[in-house]
Amino acid sequence: MEKRLFPNIGREISLLGFGLMRLPLTDDNPKNIDYPLAEKMVDRALAGGINYFDTAYVYHEGQSEVFAGKTLSRHPRDSYNLATKMPTWMLQSLDQAKEIFHEQLQKLRTDRLDFYLVHNLTTDSFKIHEKIGLYKFLRQMKDEGVIKFLGFSMHDSPEHLALLLSRYEWDFVQIQLNYIDWTDLKSGELYRQLAEKRIPSIIMEPVRGGALARLPHDAADTLKNFNDSVSQASWAVRYAASLPGVMTVLSGMTLPEHLEDNLKAFEKFKPLNDEERKVLDAAAEKFRLANPIPCTGCGYCMECAQGVNIPVNLSVFNQYHAILRETPGVASIVFDNIYRALQDKEKADKCVACEDCLPLCPQKIAIPEQLKKIVELCQSIS
C-alpha cells in the first residue's frame, strides 16, 4: 500500500482511506449494518495496508461510529488512524458539542482521536461554529492530547476556504474532489489553495458517490478502449491520488469487490500520465451530458418533511438523461417504470418547495427546481 508522510503530520498515512459512510446493510434501513461482512472488509483493509478509517456522528444514522468502535477495537490501537467529525449544523450550544464529543469517544471505544474534523463547515454552519466558540474547545482537546490532528471538511467555495484558513490554524482539510468536480465545483481551486499553504488534503467523493463507477456507455467505452483491464472506479481514485499534497483518498466501499479493486489500484500505485488525463477529460465531457444533476447520493437532504425521496428522484432523472443519449426509444419507458415504482409520498410531485433541503445540500443543488423538472417530465411522458 502506498503511504505518504507530511512534516506536520509526522506519521505515514495510507494513500487509500476507508470511508465508513456506505457500509453493507442487511436491509434498506441505513442503521442495519451487516456486521459480519463489514468486519471482514475492515480486517481485509488493515491486512492490505489501509491505516486510515473515516467515520462521522451522522453516518448510518449514528451507527457508523458504533460499528467503527466495535470493529477497530479488536485490533491494536496503533495499527490504524481514526477520524470522525462534529456535526456543527446540529449544534445549539457548546455544551451540546461537548456532549457529542464525549459520546463519540465512547462509541469509538477510544481515549484519543487521531484526526478530528468540523463536519461540512459551510458559510451557515461556520456562523454556528463562531457563535458557540467550537474551535477553542477542540483546540483545548488537541492541547490535552485527546485530538492529535484538527481539521475540517467542506463543500463550499474557494473564497470560503480562504476565510477558514485565515481565521484558524488547521492541520489538514478534507475536500470533495474528482475529475468532474475539478472544474464543475471548483475543486481544483480548493486543492491549489491547500497545496500552496502546504496543508495536507484528504479527498472525499473521488468516485462522486459511485457515479464515476457507473459511467454512461460512451464514457465507459472511452476508458475501456484505452485500457480494458482496469475498472472505471480505479480511474477516479487514481486521479485524486495522483495529486501531490493529497494525504489520503477516501473510498466508501460497500462490497468486498470494491475493496479489492481499490487495493489493486494502490498496491503498486502509478500516478496518471498525460495521455491518461486526456482520456479522462474526454470521458468527463460525455459524463456531463448524461448527468445534468450533480447529486452524489449523500442523503444529507433527508429526511424531507413531506416524505419525498430526494436522492432517488434525482438519480432517476439522471438515469433518464443517460439512457436518452444512448437508446432514446426506451428512455421514457425506463423512467416511467422506475419513477412509478416509488411510493406516492416519495415522488417529486409531493415537494412543496419549502426549501428546507437547500442549506443541507453539499453540492448546492436547487432541489425544488430540479424536482419540478422531474414532475414536468413525468407529465410529458404520461
N, C-alpha and C positions, 0 to 999 in steps of 0.2 A: 504494500500500500504506500503510495506517495504521501510524504509528510512535509509540512512546511514549518519553519521556525522564524518567528518575528522577535526582534530585540525586546519590545515592550511586553511580550507575552512570556518569552523565556521557556517555553516548552514546545515540543513537536506535536502538531495537530494534524490529524489525518485530513488529506485534501477532500475526501468524501466524508460527509457527516450524515448521520441517520436522523431524519426528521420524524418525530413520533406524533404526527398530525393525522396521518391516514393509515392507521394500523388496520390489520384484518379484523373483520367483525363476524359474529355468529349469526347476526340477522341485520335488519335495516336500522336498528337502534344504534346511534353512534357511541352510546355508553357501553355497549356489549362487545368489548374487545375479545377476540379469540386468543385467549392466553396461551394455550399450548403452541399454536402456530407462531404467534408473535414472539414468544420467548425463544423458540428455535431460531427465529430470524435474528434476534438480538445476539444470541450466542454465536451464530454464524458470522455476524458482522464483527464482533470482537475478535473471533478467530481469524477473520480476513484482514484485520489491521485497522478497522474503524475504531477511533477512540473519542469521537465527539457525538454526543446524543442530545438532541434538542427537543424540549417539550414546552408547554405553557399552561397557565392556570385554566384556560378555557378550552384546550384541545380535548376532543372526545367528551365534551360537556363535563369537564372536570376529572375524567377518569384517566387521561394520559399520564398525568403526574403520578397517580396511584400505581399504574402499570409500571412506569419507569422505576419507581421506588422498589416495588416488589421484585422486579426482574433484574435490575442492575445491582441491587444489594447482594445478590448471590455471587457476585464477582468482587475481586479485590478493588478497593476504592481508588487506588492509584492506577488502575488499568483503563479508566475512562474519564473523560471530561463531561460534566453535566451542566446543561444550560436550561434555564427556564425564564419566565417573563412575568412582569407585573402588569395586569390589565388596567391601565390608567383610566380608560374611559368609564370604568365601573365605579371609580372611587368617589366617595363623598367627603372623606376626611383622611388625615394622616393616620389616625388610629385604625381606620379600616385597612389602610395599606399595610400597617404593621401586623394586623391580624392575618391578612392574606399571606404575608411573607413567612410568618412562623408556621402557618398552616402548610405552606409549600415545603418547608423543611421536614415537617412530619410526614407528609405524603411521600416525599422523595427519600425518606429514611437516611438522612444525612445531616451533618452539622456544618457543612460548607457547600457553597455553590461555586463551581469553577467559573462559569460565565453567567452573568445575570443581566437581563435586558428590561428596559422600559418598553413595553409592548406597543408597537404601532403608534409611535409618537407623532401624531398629526398636529395640524395647527390648532384644532379644537382641544385635543387631549393634552397638548402642551400647556394650555391655559390652566387645566386642572392640575397638572404637574407643578406649575409655578405657584398656584394658589395654596396648595397644601404643603409645599416645601418637601416634595418627594426626594429630590436629589440629595438634600442634606442628610436625610435618613439613610438612603442607600450608600452614600459616601461613608457614613458612620459604620455601616455594616462592613464596608470594604476595609476601613481602617482597623476594625476588630478582627478581620480575617474570615468573617463569615462569607463574604463575597471576595473572590480572587480578582476577577476582571469585570468591569462595569461598562455596559454599552446600551444601545437601544436599537430597535427595529423601526423601519419607516416605509411608507408607500406614498411619499409626498414629493414636492417639487425640489429642484436643486436649490432654489432660494431658501426654502425652509430648512434644508440640510445645512446650508451655510450659517443660518441663525443658530441652530442647535450646536454646531461645532464651535461657534464663537462664545456661547454662553457658559459652557461647562467643559471639564476635562473628561474625555471618554477613551477607553482602552480599545474599543472596536465598534463597528457599526454593521448592522445587518440590513441589506437592501434586496429588493426584488430585481433580478437581472436575468435576461435570456436574450436570444438572438432576435426576438421580435421586439421586446420592450427596450432594447438598447436605444432605439430611436423613438418608438411609439410612446413610451412613458418616460423618456429622457434618462433611462438607467445609466447610459454611458456618461452623462454629465455627473450623476451621483458618484459613480465609480472614480471618475477623474479627480473629483474633489478630495475623496478619501486617499487616493494614491498620492496626490500632491502633498498631503499632510502626513503621509506615511502611517495612516491609520488602517489596520487590517480590515478587510471586508469579509463578511460572511454572506454568502449568496443563498437566497431563498427563491423558490419557484423557478428553478433553472429549466424545468420542463413545462412551465406555465400551467400548473395544475393537471398535468398529464396530457394537455392538448398537443404538445410537441412530440408526443409518443404515438399520437393518433392523427397523423397528418392527412390532408386530402390526397387523393390518389396521385395527382400530378406533382404535388410537392414531394410525396414519398418516393415517386419514381425518380425524381431528380437526384435524391440522395442514393437510392438503390443503384441507379445506373453508374454512379461514381464508385460506390463500394457496397456490394450486396452482402458483405459478411458481418456488418455491424448494424445495430439497432438504431431506430430514429432517436430514442432517448439518449443513447450514448453520444450522438452528435451534440445534443443540447447540453449535457453535463460537461462535455469536453470544452464546449465554447466558453462556459463560465469559468472552468478551472484553468483555462489557458491564460487567463489574465494575471499578470504579476500583481502582487498585493492582495490577492484573494487567499484567505486563510483556509476556509473550508466551504464546500458546496453541499448544501443540504438537499437530500432527496427523501421525499415522503414515500417510503416503499411499503406497498400493501401486500405484495405477494413475494414468495421466495425467488421467483424468476426475475422480479425487479431487482432484488438484492444481488443475485448472481450476475446479472447483466452489468450493473454498476461496478461491482468488484472487478469484473473483467476489464472494464474501461480504465480503472485506476490502478490495476496491478502493475502494469508497465506503462505508466501514463505518458502520452505523447501530445504536446500542445498542437492545436490546429495549425496547419501551414497556410500559406497564402492561397493556394489552389483550393483547399478545402473551405476556406472562408468565402470564396467566390461562389462555390456550390451552395453553401448555406444561404447566402444572400439571394440566390435565385429561388431556392425553396421557400424562403421567407416571403417573398413577393407573392408567390402562389398561395401561401397560407393566408395572408392578409385578405385576399379576395374572397376566400371561403369562410372567414371567421370575422364578421363585422363587429361583434361584441367581445371586448377583451376580458371576459369573465374567466377566472381560474377555478371556480367552484369552491372557494374557501369557506363559504357559508356564513361569513360574518354578518351578512344582511338578515339572517334568520334569528329569531322567529318573527315572521310577519304577523302583525296583529289580525290581519284578515285571513291568514292561513295560506297565502299564495306561496308556492314553492318557487322562489325566485331563481335559484341556480338552475333548476331543471328547465324552467321556461326559457331561460337564456340559452341553455345548451341545445334545446330543441330547435330554437331559431337559427343557431349556428349550424346545426346539422342540416337544416333545410337548405341553407345557402351553399354548403359544401356539396350536397347532392345535386343542387340546381346546376352547378357548373359542370358536373361530370355526367349525370344522367337526368336531364331536365324533365323527361317524361314521367318519372316516378317521384320526383321531389315532393310534389303536393300530396301524393298518396302516403308517402312515408311520414311527412309532417302531420297529416291528419290522423294517422293511426297512433303515433306516439303522443300527440297532444291530447287526443280524446281518451287515452288510457289514464290520464291524470284524474285524480278525484276532482269533483267540481270545485271544491273550496281551494284547490291548489292552482287552478288555472289563472291565466293572466287577466281575464276579464273581471276578476274579483278585486283587483287593485283599485283603491280609492284615491290614489295619488296623495297619500298623507305625507310622503317624503321622509318618513322616519328612517328608512333604509339608506338614504343618501349619505349621511355622515359616517355610516358604518362601512361603506364600500371602499376597500383599499385602492381599487382601480378607478375610482371616481366616475363610475358608470351612471348615466342618467337613467336610473332603473325604471321609474314610472313611464318615462318617454319610450323606452325600449319595450316595456310590457304593452304599451298602447300599440306599437307596431305589430306585435305578435297577435293582438286581438284583431287588428285590421287584416293581417294575413289570413287568419282563421276565417274571417268573414268573407274574404275574397275567394277562398277555396270552397267554402260551403255551397 
